Structure formats: C-alpha cells, structure tokens
Amino acid sequence: MIRKGDESTKNVTTAGPVLQSRQKTDLGITPGQQIVASGTGAMITTLLVTPLDVVKIRLQAQVKPIGSVSISGHCFLYCNGLMDHVCTCTCINGGSVSKQWYNRGGHFNGVLDAFLKISRTEGILKLWSGLSPTLVMAVPATVLYYTAYDQLKYSMGYKYETSSSLIPVAAGGIARVFAVSVINPLELVRTKMQSRPLTFKEIVGCIRTAVQDGGVLSLWRGWGPTVLRDVPFSCLLWFNFEILRARLMRLYHLEETTFPVSFVSGAIAAGIAAFFTNPFDVVKTHRQIELGEMDALKDAKRNPASTFLIIRRIYARSGMNGLYAGFIPRLGRVVPACAIMIGSYEFGKSFFQRYNEQHQR
C-alpha cells in the first residue's frame, strides 16, 4: 500500500531528475537526434526563406538585368536562409545569361505581385530557383554548427541559469570556426554545380585539379573574411539568445523551452548580432564577389585585395555609411532565418527529449 507521501516522493524522484538532466545539466538527446533536429530545421528554414530572396533578385533584375546578356562572369549574392552564396552568371547549354532564372522577364508591381505571378506563370517551384547547388554547403554546415555548439556548450559544464554567459560565447565561436573550416572546400563543388549536376567522380576531379593548380590551401580561399564575420556574429547570437531565453522562461514561469520563446529570442539575438557585425559582412561580400569573378573570368594573375585593404577602401570612400551599406536588407534576411532555424531546432530537441523520457520509464 502506497501512502500519499510515498507517491509524491515517487513522482519527484522520477520526473525531477529527468527535468533536471534535460534543462539543467545536459542535452538529454543523442548526437544523432541532434543531427536530425538541426537538419530538419535547416530544410524548413531554407524552404521558407529562399522564395523571399528569389523574388528580391527577380525584382532587382527587372530594374537592372544581372550581367551581360551574352557574357558570363558577373556575380550576384544569393541567400537561402542558411548561408550567403556568391553565384556567377553562366551561359548554360549555349543559352544566354538573359535566359537564366535570375534574368527571366516579368512585370512585377511589388513583392506580393511577384510571388503570385511567378507561381502562376512559371510554376510554384520557380520560387526556389537556384536552391539545389547551395544546399551542398548550407545544410551540412548548419548541421555541423548547431550540433557542435550544443556539444561544446555542455562539455564546458554549462548549466541552465547558473553558468557563466561566456560559455555560450566560447562554444558559439569554436563551433563556427569548426563548421566553416570543414565546409569551406565544398564552395568549389557548389560553384561547379551552378552550371550542371556533377557525378561523384567529377566532383573528385574538380577538387584534385584545384589542389594541383593552387595547392591544398586553395580549397580554403575566402576562409578569413568568412570567419571574421561569422565568428563574432555567432558569439553575439548565442550570448544574447541564452540570456533572452532564460528571461522569457522566468517571465512566463516555463520549465521547458517553447517554440515561441526560442523564435522570439532568436530573432532579437540575430538582430543585435547583425548590427554589430555588418561591417564584416560588407567586407565578406566584396571579397566573395571579387573571388567569384576572378574564377569565372579565369583571371589567375590578379591578386585579390586583402580584407583590411577592402575595409580601408570602403571607409575612405563612404565612411561608416559604407560599412553599414545594405544593413536593412540583411536584417530582413537574417532575423527571420535565425528565428525559424533556432525555433525549429529547439522544437526538434524538445520532441526528442520527450521521446527519450517516455522510453526510459
């Protein structure tokens, strides 16, 4: 016969440690479940955010066509919600640049009108034009980054609401360096896949040729500007996210993270990080476009400008306004993308945590 006191004690001993392990001391899920959660979040983010950038590119091309109608080599920025990619205008199968998706004709009267007309006249899948090659880098990079962040955070002894705020900063910075270093060589593969799909043998051949021509370090071209922007952004993002999430959970007396809490915390944290790192984003974009056009035009003799030379040029020409050029459009991309990604990832983690609890009883 179980008395009330024993029953309450039993409930505390079974539910209490589970909640503590889930919220206070460790992840409560396996690395494999983390990969599924982050991979699912990455796909949701890119499917929701990519159409916004495709419409933006089509609207810009309506005013000023991208590149020459017959010459390849001009570059433009493409964002799939997970990463920014510099894409090169290419003439595919003997066609012209003017016939590619980014220069396809249309008379659009704003964003909503562009969404509707592209969907009706070209098919709804055209809202995800150019997406496939970018996923070669974006999804693996996102999975590595989010999985590494949480693993590092808890291996450093992170405990909910009691640990130093510097732990998320360190974990976020290290995780970003790791993800960029591992994924950066895939930029070569992504660039080649813009013009046509590649077999595995062709991918290996591209990498071998690049190493023969420029050495092993050529696979990490553009690594410096990328790290210069992404590491400070990552440190600021997770520092503010963990603080905001904890405060919102206290404010609403929550024991577990919910999707709205993660979504709002991620959005605000991303906005703050984007503001402070925008000068690095401007430099990275300049560098990416310069390297992309050098590759497209096969201008091997030209040496790309250094990161600090680009900063000096921009500041001398336009001052601080130049270093904050494009901030509002970037904010419009970064904030919803981070909010959706972090919210989806945290929701996936919560799902697996509950699943593991149920199967441990």
C-alpha positions as a printed NumPy array, in Angstrom:
array([[  0.   ,   0.   ,   0.   ],
       [  1.452,   3.343,  -1.087],
       [  0.764,   6.383,   1.046],
       [  0.33 ,   9.89 ,  -0.382],
       [  3.713,  10.962,   0.854],
       [  5.378,   7.99 ,  -0.817],
       [  3.5  ,   8.634,  -4.063],
       [  4.537,  12.285,  -4.183],
       [  8.09 ,  11.294,  -3.386],
       [  7.99 ,   8.762,  -6.201],
       [  6.785,  11.418,  -8.665],
       [  9.564,  13.763,  -7.625],
       [ 12.232,  11.122,  -7.973],
       [ 11.079,  10.048, -11.452],
       [ 10.162,  13.378, -13.033],
       [ 12.618,  15.578, -11.18 ],
       [ 15.888,  14.065, -12.388],
       [ 14.583,  13.841, -15.946],
       [ 13.706,  17.519, -15.989],
       [ 16.995,  18.388, -14.379],
       [ 19.007,  16.382, -16.874],
       [ 17.029,  17.9  , -19.713],
       [ 17.128,  21.54 , -18.712],
       [ 19.964,  21.942, -16.262],
       [ 22.936,  19.739, -16.949],
       [ 22.892,  18.091, -20.369],
       [ 21.077,  17.833, -23.689],
       [ 19.002,  14.757, -22.939],
       [ 19.275,  13.65 , -26.584],
       [ 21.856,  11.784, -28.646],
       [ 24.145,  13.401, -31.256],
       [ 22.181,  11.533, -33.931],
       [ 18.945,  13.113, -32.722],
       [ 20.687,  16.494, -32.724],
       [ 21.654,  15.979, -36.351],
       [ 18.058,  15.122, -37.276],
       [ 16.733,  18.171, -35.376],
       [ 19.236,  20.589, -36.926],
       [ 18.892,  19.063, -40.402],
       [ 15.1  ,  19.332, -40.255],
       [ 15.362,  22.915, -39.031],
       [ 17.766,  23.722, -41.865],
       [ 15.39 ,  22.379, -44.517],
       [ 12.393,  24.206, -43.013],
       [ 14.37 ,  27.456, -42.905],
       [ 15.631,  27.264, -46.465],
       [ 12.211,  26.299, -47.846],
       [ 10.564,  29.277, -46.124],
       [ 13.255,  31.917, -46.677],
       [ 14.602,  31.141, -50.173],
       [ 11.48 ,  32.404, -52.039],
       [ 11.973,  35.833, -50.42 ],
       [ 15.458,  36.116, -51.901],
       [ 14.429,  34.75 , -55.297],
       [ 11.702,  37.398, -55.513],
       [ 14.168,  40.086, -54.413],
       [ 16.638,  39.057, -57.137],
       [ 13.904,  38.996, -59.79 ],
       [ 12.697,  42.461, -58.744],
       [ 16.249,  43.826, -58.917],
       [ 16.827,  42.213, -62.324],
       [ 13.627,  43.848, -63.58 ],
       [ 15.215,  47.253, -62.964],
       [ 18.751,  46.282, -63.951],
       [ 19.483,  42.895, -65.598],
       [ 22.197,  40.877, -63.857],
       [ 25.306,  40.633, -66.02 ],
       [ 25.639,  40.918, -69.77 ],
       [ 23.072,  39.228, -71.999],
       [ 25.779,  37.157, -73.637],
       [ 28.817,  37.117, -71.379],
       [ 29.336,  35.008, -68.276],
       [ 31.314,  36.191, -65.279],
       [ 29.176,  38.719, -63.43 ],
       [ 28.371,  37.717, -59.838],
       [ 25.409,  38.311, -57.562],
       [ 24.53 ,  37.419, -53.963],
       [ 22.07 ,  34.591, -53.28 ],
       [ 20.759,  33.767, -49.792],
       [ 18.917,  30.536, -48.978],
       [ 18.285,  31.464, -45.345],
       [ 21.222,  29.444, -44.039],
       [ 24.194,  30.957, -45.88 ],
       [ 25.017,  33.707, -48.361],
       [ 26.419,  32.478, -51.661],
       [ 28.016,  34.39 , -54.494],
       [ 26.585,  32.998, -57.731],
       [ 28.158,  33.532, -61.151],
       [ 26.111,  34.335, -64.249],
       [ 26.639,  31.418, -66.61 ],
       [ 25.516,  30.546, -70.118],
       [ 24.108,  27.027, -69.897],
       [ 23.804,  24.734, -72.939],
       [ 24.557,  27.52 , -75.367],
       [ 21.915,  29.828, -73.921],
       [ 22.458,  33.408, -72.833],
       [ 22.652,  34.996, -69.412],
       [ 19.403,  36.844, -70.147],
       [ 17.54 ,  33.495, -70.287],
       [ 18.605,  32.277, -66.839],
       [ 16.108,  32.288, -63.963],
       [ 17.502,  35.455, -62.366],
       [ 17.021,  37.483, -65.585],
       [ 13.759,  35.941, -66.733],
       [ 11.282,  38.594, -67.866],
       [  8.264,  39.76 , -65.921],
       [  6.49 ,  42.934, -64.896],
       [  6.112,  42.844, -61.14 ],
       [  4.454,  45.53 , -59.031],
       [  5.993,  44.686, -55.693],
       [  6.832,  41.607, -53.649],
       [  3.337,  40.09 , -53.372],
       [  2.649,  40.6  , -57.071],
       [  5.963,  38.902, -57.916],
       [  5.093,  35.909, -55.72 ],
       [  1.72 ,  35.476, -57.401],
       [  2.887,  35.993, -60.992],
       [  5.918,  33.713, -60.711],
       [  3.764,  30.984, -59.139],
       [  1.004,  31.273, -61.771],
       [  3.003,  31.764, -64.961],
       [  6.21 ,  29.818, -64.255],
       [  5.125,  27.325, -61.627],
       [  5.432,  27.489, -57.864],
       [  8.74 ,  25.575, -57.856],
       [ 10.4  ,  28.56 , -59.579],
       [ 10.275,  30.337, -56.208],
       [ 13.134,  28.002, -55.223],
       [ 15.235,  28.64 , -58.355],
       [ 18.964,  28.127, -57.86 ],
       [ 18.492,  26.412, -54.494],
       [ 19.894,  22.925, -55.158],
       [ 23.612,  23.809, -55.564],
       [ 23.607,  25.958, -52.417],
       [ 22.318,  23.088, -50.27 ],
       [ 25.605,  21.239, -50.888],
       [ 27.218,  23.617, -48.406],
       [ 24.374,  25.106, -46.399],
       [ 22.731,  22.032, -44.866],
       [ 25.957,  20.199, -43.804],
       [ 27.381,  23.461, -42.426],
       [ 24.239,  24.143, -40.384],
       [ 24.063,  20.588, -39.023],
       [ 27.745,  20.667, -38.014],
       [ 27.426,  24.125, -36.466],
       [ 24.351,  23.517, -34.289],
       [ 25.432,  20.041, -33.228],
       [ 28.935,  21.254, -32.329],
       [ 27.575,  24.269, -30.428],
       [ 25.428,  22.254, -28.034],
       [ 28.032,  19.521, -27.598],
       [ 30.708,  22.102, -26.773],
       [ 28.419,  24.101, -24.507],
       [ 27.592,  21.161, -22.267],
       [ 31.1  ,  19.72 , -22.381],
       [ 32.234,  23.063, -20.919],
       [ 29.937,  22.422, -17.95 ],
       [ 27.044,  24.661, -18.954],
       [ 24.12 ,  24.599, -16.534],
       [ 20.879,  26.418, -17.156],
       [ 20.717,  29.835, -15.39 ],
       [ 23.795,  29.174, -13.227],
       [ 26.752,  29.069, -15.64 ],
       [ 28.81 ,  31.939, -16.955],
       [ 27.464,  33.69 , -20.061],
       [ 30.924,  33.291, -21.565],
       [ 30.336,  29.564, -22.148],
       [ 27.823,  30.162, -24.994],
       [ 30.212,  32.778, -26.417],
       [ 33.151,  30.35 , -26.472],
       [ 31.062,  27.424, -27.716],
       [ 29.481,  29.525, -30.465],
       [ 32.814,  30.867, -31.681],
       [ 34.569,  27.495, -31.73 ],
       [ 31.603,  25.764, -33.384],
       [ 31.532,  28.352, -36.171],
       [ 35.279,  28.071, -36.869],
       [ 34.921,  24.285, -36.992],
       [ 31.924,  24.352, -39.358],
       [ 33.487,  26.917, -41.724],
       [ 36.808,  25.042, -41.83 ],
       [ 35.168,  21.71 , -42.646],
       [ 32.667,  23.015, -45.205],
       [ 34.705,  25.707, -46.977],
       [ 36.225,  23.302, -49.581],
       [ 32.671,  22.494, -50.751],
       [ 32.408,  26.043, -52.145],
       [ 34.352,  24.778, -55.159],
       [ 31.821,  21.978, -55.694],
       [ 28.88 ,  24.368, -55.277],
       [ 30.326,  26.765, -57.86 ],
       [ 30.781,  23.974, -60.393],
       [ 27.247,  22.675, -59.787],
       [ 25.752,  26.046, -60.758],
       [ 26.104,  25.177, -64.432],
       [ 25.242,  21.457, -64.331],
       [ 24.89 ,  18.495, -61.95 ],
       [ 28.143,  16.646, -61.218],
       [ 28.818,  12.978, -60.645],
       [ 30.929,  11.932, -57.655],
       [ 33.849,  11.21 , -59.989],
       [ 33.609,  14.716, -61.483],
       [ 33.488,  16.28 , -58.007],
       [ 36.678,  14.444, -57.011],
       [ 38.274,  15.564, -60.29 ],
       [ 37.396,  19.224, -59.601],
       [ 38.985,  19.051, -56.158],
       [ 42.108,  17.308, -57.498],
       [ 42.529,  19.917, -60.249],
       [ 42.131,  22.787, -57.775],
       [ 44.783,  21.31 , -55.486],
       [ 47.183,  20.768, -58.411],
       [ 46.743,  24.343, -59.661],
       [ 46.727,  26.265, -56.383],
       [ 47.835,  23.911, -53.635],
       [ 45.821,  22.462, -50.767],
       [ 45.196,  25.892, -49.217],
       [ 43.316,  26.968, -52.344],
       [ 40.386,  24.91 , -51.027],
       [ 40.094,  27.405, -48.166],
       [ 40.101,  30.61 , -50.2  ],
       [ 37.829,  33.166, -48.594],
       [ 38.097,  31.452, -45.186],
       [ 39.482,  34.571, -43.462],
       [ 36.663,  37.041, -44.322],
       [ 34.064,  34.369, -43.586],
       [ 35.455,  33.687, -40.12 ],
       [ 35.93 ,  37.412, -39.495],
       [ 32.185,  37.917, -39.931],
       [ 30.682,  34.633, -38.752],
       [ 32.605,  34.103, -35.51 ],
       [ 31.681,  37.483, -33.894],
       [ 28.116,  37.01 , -35.163],
       [ 27.938,  33.535, -33.62 ],
       [ 29.364,  34.693, -30.274],
       [ 26.891,  37.583, -30.027],
       [ 23.981,  35.454, -31.234],
       [ 24.322,  32.739, -28.598],
       [ 25.301,  35.131, -25.797],
       [ 22.101,  37.14 , -26.274],
       [ 19.926,  34.132, -27.124],
       [ 20.697,  32.24 , -23.908],
       [ 20.093,  35.376, -21.787],
       [ 16.841,  36.286, -23.554],
       [ 15.525,  32.721, -23.455],
       [ 16.196,  32.421, -19.714],
       [ 14.442,  35.729, -19.004],
       [ 11.396,  34.852, -21.086],
       [ 11.12 ,  31.452, -19.403],
       [ 11.244,  33.114, -15.983],
       [  8.768,  35.777, -17.067],
       [  6.194,  33.214, -18.193],
       [  7.068,  30.627, -15.493],
       [  8.076,  27.977, -18.017],
       [ 10.029,  24.847, -17.14 ],
       [ 10.763,  23.981, -20.773],
       [ 11.708,  25.992, -23.832],
       [  8.793,  26.503, -26.213],
       [  8.838,  27.332, -29.919],
       [  7.583,  30.951, -29.405],
       [ 10.249,  31.592, -26.748],
       [ 13.034,  30.253, -28.973],
       [ 11.655,  32.065, -32.023],
       [ 11.448,  35.476, -30.332],
       [ 14.785,  35.079, -28.536],
       [ 16.481,  34.002, -31.772],
       [ 15.015,  36.922, -33.72 ],
       [ 16.125,  39.575, -31.204],
       [ 19.568,  37.997, -30.724],
       [ 20.075,  37.801, -34.505],
       [ 19.134,  41.463, -34.939],
       [ 21.675,  42.55 , -32.314],
       [ 24.417,  40.358, -33.805],
       [ 23.661,  41.574, -37.344],
       [ 24.021,  45.219, -36.302],
       [ 27.443,  44.835, -34.724],
       [ 28.868,  42.593, -37.451],
       [ 27.51 ,  44.367, -40.548],
       [ 30.89 ,  45.962, -41.454],
       [ 32.402,  42.466, -41.609],
       [ 29.503,  41.339, -43.796],
       [ 30.18 ,  44.162, -46.265],
       [ 33.856,  43.157, -46.445],
       [ 32.992,  39.469, -46.876],
       [ 30.568,  40.257, -49.708],
       [ 33.175,  42.363, -51.542],
       [ 35.744,  39.605, -51.14 ],
       [ 33.375,  36.838, -52.253],
       [ 32.304,  38.706, -55.375],
       [ 35.914,  39.537, -56.273],
       [ 36.985,  35.888, -55.929],
       [ 33.914,  34.698, -57.825],
       [ 34.551,  36.99 , -60.777],
       [ 38.247,  36.06 , -60.831],
       [ 37.286,  32.381, -61.07 ],
       [ 34.633,  32.99 , -63.713],
       [ 36.938,  35.108, -65.888],
       [ 39.948,  32.849, -65.152],
       [ 41.936,  35.893, -64.052],
       [ 44.603,  33.958, -62.18 ],
       [ 47.214,  36.73 , -62.418],
       [ 45.172,  39.186, -60.425],
       [ 45.748,  39.105, -56.686],
       [ 42.606,  39.569, -54.579],
       [ 42.607,  42.546, -52.216],
       [ 43.257,  41.788, -48.557],
       [ 40.484,  42.102, -46.001],
       [ 41.946,  45.187, -44.341],
       [ 42.614,  46.849, -47.694],
       [ 38.927,  46.432, -48.55 ],
       [ 37.97 ,  47.985, -45.198],
       [ 40.263,  50.969, -45.837],
       [ 38.88 ,  51.466, -49.339],
       [ 35.257,  51.383, -48.213],
       [ 35.888,  53.683, -45.247],
       [ 37.897,  56.161, -47.346],
       [ 35.175,  56.282, -49.991],
       [ 31.998,  56.279, -47.875],
       [ 32.951,  56.378, -44.186],
       [ 30.865,  54.402, -41.685],
       [ 27.859,  54.602, -44.006],
       [ 29.765,  52.423, -46.454],
       [ 30.463,  49.808, -43.795],
       [ 26.746,  49.712, -42.944],
       [ 25.559,  49.56 , -46.547],
       [ 22.785,  47.017, -47.037],
       [ 22.082,  46.688, -43.318],
       [ 18.274,  46.818, -43.603],
       [ 18.064,  44.144, -46.343],
       [ 20.482,  41.976, -44.356],
       [ 18.358,  42.42 , -41.251],
       [ 15.326,  41.345, -43.274],
       [ 17.128,  38.119, -44.23 ],
       [ 18.996,  37.289, -41.039],
       [ 16.297,  37.882, -38.413],
       [ 13.555,  35.607, -39.821],
       [ 16.092,  32.983, -40.901],
       [ 17.695,  32.731, -37.444],
       [ 14.316,  32.843, -35.7  ],
       [ 12.942,  29.992, -37.827],
       [ 16.142,  27.928, -37.613],
       [ 16.644,  28.255, -33.862],
       [ 12.93 ,  27.837, -33.137],
       [ 12.731,  24.693, -35.3  ],
       [ 15.944,  23.27 , -33.849],
       [ 14.866,  23.807, -30.241],
       [ 11.426,  22.343, -31.021],
       [ 13.114,  19.267, -32.513],
       [ 15.304,  18.896, -29.434],
       [ 12.255,  19.14 , -27.154],
       [ 10.483,  16.477, -29.217],
       [ 13.387,  14.04 , -28.859],
       [ 13.786,  14.858, -25.161],
       [ 10.141,  13.928, -24.504],
       [ 10.512,  10.83 , -26.685],
       [ 13.562,   9.696, -24.705],
       [ 11.797,  10.306, -21.384],
       [  8.836,   8.181, -22.397],
       [ 11.072,   5.292, -23.46 ],
       [ 13.194,   5.46 , -20.292],
       [ 10.258,   4.9  , -17.95 ]])
